[in-house]
Amino acid sequence: MTQKTIFLMLTCLAVFNSYPCRAGNGSATAGSQELSSLFVKIPPGTFIMGSPVGEPHRDVFGDDETQHVVTISKEFEMQATPVTQDQWYLIMGYNYSYCRKIEFCKNEHLDINGVQICHNYPVEMISWDDAKNFIEKLNQKQKQYSYRLPTEAEWEYAARAGSNTTYYSGKYESKLSLYAWTTENSNDQSHRVGTKIPNAFGLYDMEGNVWEWVNDFYGPYPKGHVIDPHGAVSHPYQHRIYRGGSFFWPQWTLRSALRATDSQDLELIDRGFRLVRTRK
């Protein structure tokens, strides 16, 4: 490996340790805001999960966004960006991402022992099962933190970051290109994480770039006020939920309340994930 490659990989590895690290070569920025740490503390709080009747595009994926009150009772840490191809390779030793070749990332392309990587691009072609395998291997290497997928409630709470509008950037689609990569501006490929404006919690790419698996099975929302919900206990076809829209879908899929679902073993070119961690 070249010195540049070794530096990039060691920088990427730091995200799984207890100290802050910087994305890429130390300068993943969105406007004047620097991505100084790859995990963000999400405070506890209460919010309205789901969408109001009449929200545009609400029923396209099914009428399953009934509003209800959710309390997240404990602080947790969420990765500020989706898991990258570098991070995936360090734990798994391979990279099957669709957007991994030099034509997708030019100067940020790496070839490590024959494995092609777009440095700091989100890993994709990931099933829910793949994400769980990654997390199991990661946790075997860690002593200070326990890593997992967010629950659906944690994901929406973190994505909204105190907002109650259709998108965490506001009610309308006019500014979404500043916050997200979608088919309107992506050239139908993923892009380097952390290059758009983050939400109010400092999370990047919660809208767009890649869909993100959450832990929950798909099922109807509970009624009334719930605390730290974990979703359905099973699904007859092993369907899990993914959130947030992607580079391959239009802007309306970025709605904070939108729920998408697929079989947990399905791998697609715009499907990835991000981590949540808690101290052991």
Secondary structure, 3 states (H helix, E strand, C coil): CCHHHHHHHHHHHHHHCCCCCCCCCCCCEECCEECCCCEEEECCEEEEECCCCCCCCCCCCCCCCCCEEEEECCCEEEECCCCEHHHHHHHHCCCCCCCCCHHHHHHHEEEECCEEEECCCECCCCCHHHHHHHHHHHHHCCCCEEEECCCHHHHHHHHHCCCCCCECCECCCCCHHHCCCCCCCCCCCCCCCCCCCCCCCCCCCCCCCCEEEEEEECCCCCCCCEECCCCECCCCCCEEEEECCCCCCCHHHHCCCCCEEEECCCCCCCEECCCEEEEC
